[in-house]
Structures are given as structure tokens and as C-alpha cells.
Amino acid sequence: MRKIILSLTLLVVTFATTTSCREKTTETKTVIREVEAKSTDDDGILERAAKKVDERVNDEIDEEIDRIGDDD
């Protein structure tokens, strides 16, 4: 019985060490995709953000002017 357990243990250890050391071959592909920029503006992000803020402020000013009405 002892010889069977010893031989099974040796077999498992041998199998585990040989299979874990094998190199696994995996194929990798490199995909290169060209993407065009959405914006061709020369402005930076701060300038674009400032333009959006200016538009919103102008819209609010126009709404306020319309709400107040025409005094003439």
C-alpha cells in the first residue's frame, strides 16, 4: 500500500512539474487603425470650453432681455 501511494505521489508531482513548465503558444495580432480627429480647430480645450460658456451666458442674457420686455 505504501509503494502505491509513493508511486502515485511521484507520478502526480512529475506530471505537475512537466505540464506547468510547458510554454503555451498564443497568437497575438496587432491592429492599427487610423482615426480622424473630430475637431480640426486650432483652439485648445480651454478656448472651446470658453466658447460654450459664452454661448450659454449669451442665451441667458437674451432670455432675460426678452423677459423684461421692450420699454419703448
Helices and strands as residue ranges (DSSP letters): H 2-20, H 45-68
